[in-house]
Amino acid sequence: MIFYTCGWMMVILAIVYTIYPSKKLHYKYGYRTPRARENEKTFRFAQKCARNMLFLVGGITLLIGFLLKTFGMTQFFILEFLFIVIPIATFFYLVERKIEIFADQTNPIREEMTNETIND
């Protein structure tokens, strides 16, 4: 039941992000990690990416929850509670990775800074 509920919550949040996207960097609303707030371009990209990933991960989580509910496997509450971390962590990993790739492509100076080596 946890997968089913969290899946619905992710899909509803994705719909809210679609209808009312966060337009400014300083709002208290939206996908707001330090990497996403690096500059205006990465912030806008992060909002779109987070919305799309919420649809994807939420849909898969909802499907898993629906299948568990359909086949009567709702007695595994503790296991569901432990395993719900996987789709949530996957969501954050995928979004942060895409933002990192986007930031490296749009800001060549940032890439040079991360590739520096220090010789003693």
Secondary structure, 3 states (H helix, E strand, C coil): CHHHHHHHHHHHHHHHHHHCCCCCCCCCCCCCCCCCCCCHHHHHHHHHHHHHHHHHHHHHHHHHHHHHHHCCCCCCHHHHHHHCHHHHHHHHHHHHHHHHHHHHHHCHHHHHHHCCCCCC
